[in-house]
Amino acid sequence: MGQSRRQAGIVPVAPVAKPVLSELNSRLHEELGIPPSYGRGGVPPYYPAADALVDVGPNLVGHMQRLDPEAAARWHEMVEAAGADGVRLLIVSGFRDAGYQAGLIRRKLEAGQAIDEILKVVAAPGFSQHHTGCAIDIATPGSRPLTEEFEDSDAFAWLGENAVSHGFSMTYPRDNAHGFIYEPWHWALNGRI
Ligand SMILES: [Zn+2]
């Protein structure tokens, strides 16, 4: 009697879904002390690793970045369009694998940060949109990379008006459902995330 249950304030509990982690991700989660509840119920979502990647050029510190081929093509188009409007879009980070993601967390643990605090800023291995090769951290000259300063840049204003026509959206807005901090620099290809 669903109706009477609802009236009584009883909500049926759905099975607690947690994606089955790969052996590598399971090992990394155990090593890093990721809480077993992480990712349960699809928050944050699990993201499969890209199966094809292409080089898109070096980032600010000279490390070659890679993206999914479709994301790469759309990114190059968007960079060109922004450039024609006098706006420079630079890639900080494209594809990241689970091992790299674990390294980001390991360094913060070694610096004495608590895992719960770290996980608001860095997704656990297997749960970063960057694994898909379809997410890009974007910077622009005159604004410190990966800070909220980006929000005040001409590049951010340009993206707000034009990114969607190139297929990109900002996927970690303020108060996002993923439980992550606001990341005005993080954009991902629509339909692929
Ligand atoms: Zn990002």
Boltz pocket constraint, residues with backbone or C-beta under 6 A from the ligand:
constraints:
  - pocket:
      binder: B
      contacts: [[A, 93], [A, 130], [A, 135], [A, 136], [A, 137], [A, 185], [A, 186], [A, 187]]
      max_distance: 6.0
